[in-house]
Every structure is written in structure tokens, then in C-alpha cells.
Amino acid sequence: MTHDEPQGGAVEGAARALRGSFDGDVHLPGDAEYDTVRLPWNLRNDPRPAIVAEATGPRDVQTAVRVAREHGLPFAVQATGHGTLVPADGGLLLKTARMAAVEVDAERRTARAATGALWSDVLAAAAPHGLAPVSGSPFVGVTGYTLGGGVGWLSREYGFAADSLLRAEVVTADGETLVADAEQNPDLFWAMRGGSGNFGVATSLEFRLHPVGDVYAGISLYPLQAAPETLALYREWALEEPDEINTALTLMQLPDGPPIPEPMRGQRLLAIRVFSTLSAEETGQRLKPLLGAAGQPIVPGFAVMDFTQASDVVAGPPPPPLVARQHIDLFEEMPDGLLDTVNDAINPDATSPLNAIEVRHWGGAMARPGPGAGPVGHRDVPFTVISTAMYPPSADRERIESYVDDLVTRTAPYATGGTFLNFLGDPARAETAFTAENYARLREVKATWDPGNLFHLNHNIPPA
Ligand SMILES: Cc1cc2nc3c(=O)[nH]c(=O)nc-3n(C[C@H](O)[C@H](O)[C@H](O)COP(=O)(O)OP(=O)(O)OC[C@H]3O[C@@H](n4cnc5c(N)ncnc54)[C@H](O)[C@@H]3O)c2cc1C
């Protein structure tokens, strides 16, 4: 029997076992809340789990893993559903959102986040101490983001979020609870820093915080027509950026309704996003050529602000649950043909269904892994292009998907062929997120910790 083929009676047996020993709520099809709790944020799938269990603590996580395994049910774990790409149909879906406690140790500059915490929870706990995590969008889950690598606005200064991970408490596929860190179970610790949810269910993560006070940050909006010249400059200018400055150029199409203010609704624009831990003056000096190419902003947006506010401003308002198609490619350089494709992707005559196409300079500390760093990413790649289409389930999915497919075909000849797990919309391409050497090692570690591939409803890495 594979994990995807529960035998008759397995679901009933699993539900009975859970109801006897699980502290959180358990929902079955037909129960009042089932249709709410089964849905991820990303409505790309319409999953029909046999059981949805809402964990309240590590013991619940352990119980759920043991029950799924003993009853042969497919198993999946979810905090927010921003990265849920494979539906847990007929399986046991473990939801972790209720486990959201965050503790900060200001002296050691560390935080410990329970598995369902969001970055906004960590920001709120760390900010009073003048500390900040390598967070990205505040509304995504700490665990999924970090285990998938995690690239945020401090990444050029402090590396991937996975590089700041110090310790994970984990329930393994055989239902045991253990610690993975540099001393205890180091192979598991290595694999979890980029290999995502393949190796166990984390019940908490402990990670480094960094001393960050106010930052100079924000989004300035320019006419879309400024994009070609600004992008052409960016590909050279960005390579000279100091690590303290993180930037991205986004061609975007604003939603045609709330929360976007009236005059901006539906507009197609160039957005420059800046997040700098240098002073406003020094950052301003550095940005001068780039902003000169962009010209007069329609809405200027850079200012000194605290880290939490900057994180909110740069991420934009949390989008409601939508169908999301994201695609990322990595680039050694940005030749004219690639920039032409990017410039055409959001066209002024409004036929593009994309919300955004973002060119972002990576590098800095991301490209300088410390000794024993995890398998995250292709570290030496300077540029990424991320295309995002987010739309309601009622939209013309076929047209949108074929638009993105076509765009991907046109950018692919310039790309390295590698990818980054957190923005990889196609789980079948998980292998391309790693170097060949790291992927082979990940498969070995998987064979040690999850030889039966219990944790496979994800960016799956099959056991060697
Ligand atoms: C609008 C938007 C903005 C984003 N911004 C960023 C960004 O700034 N930077 C960035 O790097 N990424 C970003 N992402 C990608 C995001 O980090 C991934 O989608 C990540 O997987 C989300 O984690 P989650 O817990 O919120 O999602 P979930 O869908 O709940 O989880 C995703 C996957 O993470 C794994 N996982 C979750 N919890 C556990 C656990 N307890 N133990 C083991 N594995 C677990 C599982 O494999 C699960 O399928 C963004 C995505 C979206 C849609």
C-alpha cells in the first residue's frame, strides 16, 4: 500500500484514534467547520482531506504523525497555506496555526517560534529589543518560509533565513520527537535548512535575530514607461550595491479595487522597493543613479521607519486567499532579450493577467555560506525574476496559466535552469532548487529519516 491509498476503514480508525488522544479540534467532511479549515491561502487546489486536525502543541503533532502512519493515511502539514501546492486529498491535514507562541531571548539575540507563528508574530516580539529576523512577507509562516530557504529584506546582509536557523524541535516520520541542531542530529539539521518539510514536522524553530534599528525603506511608484531605462541601469548598478541595501524593481498591475486607493486602482506601474540598514543620506546617495533613471515618482515612498513598519510597507497589504501562480528563474546576467521580455510582461494595453514581475538583486551574504551551511538554493546567482499571477477562482484560469507558461518559455533560454524552493510553483521541479551534490545528499538524509516518504505532499525529495 502507498500512502496515497488508504484502505477501507483507515479513515474511521484514524479519526477514532485522534479523537481519543488529540487535544485540538478534529474536523471530518460534513462537520460545520470542515469547509473553512480544509482550505489553504493559495486556492490553486481545492483539497478534500479525510481529516483536518488543528494542533495545539507538540504532543498533538506527534499524535497526528503517528496516527497517519499507523493508519496508512497521506499526511500533510500547513500553517497558512501560502506554500501549499499539493492537496492532501483523502489524507490527514495537520494545521498548526494555533501554535503561534514566540519567545525572544534578547541577550542571546535569538527567538523561538512555535510552528504556526507568522513573521508578524516574531516582528512584534523582537522589535521592542531592537532586533529583527531575516523575515520576508509578514503574513507568511515562519516554518514553511525558513525550511524552504527564506529570502527577505535582510538577506543580502545576513543570508537566507535558513542560515540563521539554530535549532529545530522535530517530530520524525516514526513519530519520535527530537532536536536537530549543529550537535544533535546534524544531518537532519543540515537538510532542514533548505530541504523544506521533507524530513519531519517541526514543532518549533529557534533562530538568530539581528540588531536592526530604524531602516530607510519603502516603495516608490513610477510610470510604467520608465521601466526599460531603469531596468537597463539596474543590471549594472545593482552589482555595486553594498550588502546593507536590498532592492527590487517590480512591474506591477495594481488590483482594481480595495484596499488600493481610488486613483491608483488598476494602474500599471514600475515600483522600486528599497530596504536599507544604512542611513537615509548614504542610501540616498547610492540610489541616485537608479532613481535618476526612473525619473519623477508618481508616489514617492522612501522614508526612515522602524523594521516592522518597513516590512509591512514593502510587502504591501496581506492579499486575501486567491489562486496564486508564482514562477521564479535565476539569472547570471540580464541580457537585452530578457529585459525586453520582462518589459513586455505587463503591457500598457492591459491584456496581461500578471499582478507583478519582479527583478531582484540577490547575492551579498546569500552568496557567502558559513561553514556547515544548509542546502538552500543556488547561492552565487545575482538576479532572480519572479512572475506572480494571483486571481480569484472565478477568473479565466486557462488564459492566465497559458500566459504565464508562455512567459516562462520566453525567459527560460536566459535562465540558469535552477530555482528557489519558496517561489517554485511546480513541485515536480524540486530537484532544480539544489545543486546536484546537495540534492544527492538530501536524498540520502531523506532515506535515513523518512525512508517510506511519509512527508511527500510538498516539494518532495524522494529517499535515495
Ligand atoms: C504572497 C506571498 C508572499 C511571499 N513572500 C515571500 C518572501 O518574502 N520570501 C520568501 O522566501 N518566500 C515568500 N513566499 C513564499 C513562502 O515563504 C512559502 O510559500 C512558504 O512555504 C510559506 O510557508 P507557510 O507556512 O506560510 O505555508 P504553508 O502552505 O502552510 O506551508 C508550506 C510548506 O511548508 C512546509 N511546512 C509548513 N509547516 C511545516 C512544519 N511545521 N514542519 C515541516 N514543514 C512544514 C510544508 O512542506 C508545507 O507544504 C511568499 C508567498 C506568497 C504566496
The ligand as a Tripos MOL2 file, in Angstrom:
@<TRIPOS>MOLECULE
LIG
   53    58     1     0     0
SMALL
NO_CHARGES

@<TRIPOS>ATOM
      1 C1          2.0780   36.4250   -1.1910 C.3       1 LIG1
      2 C2          3.3150   35.6340   -0.8870 C.ar      1 LIG1
      3 C3          4.4450   36.2730   -0.4000 C.ar      1 LIG1
      4 C4          5.6050   35.5490   -0.1260 C.ar      1 LIG1
      5 N1          6.7330   36.2060    0.3230 N.ar      1 LIG1
      6 C5          7.8930   35.5050    0.4930 C.ar      1 LIG1
      7 C6          9.1150   36.1550    0.8460 C.ar      1 LIG1
      8 O1          9.1630   37.3630    1.0510 O.2       1 LIG1
      9 N2         10.2450   35.3970    0.9340 N.ar      1 LIG1
     10 C7         10.2490   34.0360    0.7600 C.ar      1 LIG1
     11 O2         11.2870   33.3870    0.8930 O.2       1 LIG1
     12 N3          9.0940   33.4090    0.4570 N.ar      1 LIG1
     13 C8          7.9460   34.1060    0.3000 C.ar      1 LIG1
     14 N4          6.8110   33.4580   -0.0680 N.ar      1 LIG1
     15 C9          6.8530   32.0020   -0.2040 C.3       1 LIG1
     16 C10         6.6000   31.3690    1.1750 C.3       1 LIG1
     17 O3          7.7130   31.5560    2.0100 O.3       1 LIG1
     18 C11         6.3470   29.8860    1.0110 C.3       1 LIG1
     19 O4          5.1400   29.7450    0.3070 O.3       1 LIG1
     20 C12         6.2940   29.1700    2.3500 C.3       1 LIG1
     21 O5          6.1820   27.7950    2.1030 O.3       1 LIG1
     22 C13         5.1040   29.6260    3.1530 C.3       1 LIG1
     23 O6          5.0820   28.9770    4.3830 O.3       1 LIG1
     24 P1          3.6870   28.8400    5.1370 P.3       1 LIG1
     25 O7          3.9450   28.0650    6.3780 O.co2     1 LIG1
     26 O8          3.0740   30.1710    5.2450 O.co2     1 LIG1
     27 O9          2.8520   27.9880    4.0810 O.3       1 LIG1
     28 P2          2.1880   26.5590    4.1840 P.3       1 LIG1
     29 O10         1.4670   26.3760    2.8950 O.co2     1 LIG1
     30 O11         1.3780   26.4260    5.4200 O.co2     1 LIG1
     31 O12         3.4000   25.5680    4.2470 O.3       1 LIG1
     32 C14         4.1720   25.3630    3.0890 C.3       1 LIG1
     33 C15         5.0060   24.1310    3.2210 C.3       1 LIG1
     34 O13         5.9630   24.3130    4.2560 O.3       1 LIG1
     35 C16         6.2000   23.0810    4.9080 C.3       1 LIG1
     36 N5          5.8500   23.2300    6.3260 N.ar      1 LIG1
     37 C17         4.9580   24.0860    6.8830 C.ar      1 LIG1
     38 N6          4.9260   23.8850    8.2110 N.ar      1 LIG1
     39 C18         5.8000   22.9040    8.4870 C.ar      1 LIG1
     40 C19         6.2250   22.2540    9.6840 C.ar      1 LIG1
     41 N7          5.7280   22.5680   10.8800 N.pl3     1 LIG1
     42 N8          7.1720   21.2990    9.5890 N.ar      1 LIG1
     43 C20         7.6960   20.9490    8.3960 C.ar      1 LIG1
     44 N9          7.3260   21.5250    7.2390 N.ar      1 LIG1
     45 C21         6.3980   22.4890    7.2910 C.ar      1 LIG1
     46 C22         5.3420   22.0380    4.2610 C.3       1 LIG1
     47 O14         6.0670   21.3700    3.2620 O.3       1 LIG1
     48 C23         4.2470   22.8720    3.6280 C.3       1 LIG1
     49 O15         3.6790   22.2510    2.4890 O.3       1 LIG1
     50 C24         5.6350   34.1540   -0.3360 C.ar      1 LIG1
     51 C25         4.4970   33.5030   -0.8180 C.ar      1 LIG1
     52 C26         3.3480   34.2260   -1.1030 C.ar      1 LIG1
     53 C27         2.1620   33.4920   -1.6570 C.3       1 LIG1
@<TRIPOS>BOND
     1     1     2 1
     2     2     3 ar
     3     2    52 ar
     4     3     4 ar
     5     4     5 ar
     6     4    50 ar
     7     5     6 ar
     8     6     7 ar
     9     6    13 1
    10     7     8 2
    11     7     9 ar
    12     9    10 ar
    13    10    11 2
    14    10    12 ar
    15    12    13 ar
    16    13    14 ar
    17    14    15 1
    18    14    50 ar
    19    15    16 1
    20    16    17 1
    21    16    18 1
    22    18    19 1
    23    18    20 1
    24    20    21 1
    25    20    22 1
    26    22    23 1
    27    23    24 1
    28    24    25 2
    29    24    26 1
    30    24    27 1
    31    27    28 1
    32    28    29 2
    33    28    30 1
    34    28    31 1
    35    31    32 1
    36    32    33 1
    37    33    34 1
    38    33    48 1
    39    34    35 1
    40    35    36 1
    41    35    46 1
    42    36    37 ar
    43    36    45 ar
    44    37    38 ar
    45    38    39 ar
    46    39    40 ar
    47    39    45 ar
    48    40    41 1
    49    40    42 ar
    50    42    43 ar
    51    43    44 ar
    52    44    45 ar
    53    46    47 1
    54    46    48 1
    55    48    49 1
    56    50    51 ar
    57    51    52 ar
    58    52    53 1
@<TRIPOS>SUBSTRUCTURE
     1 LIG1         1 GROUP 0 **** ****
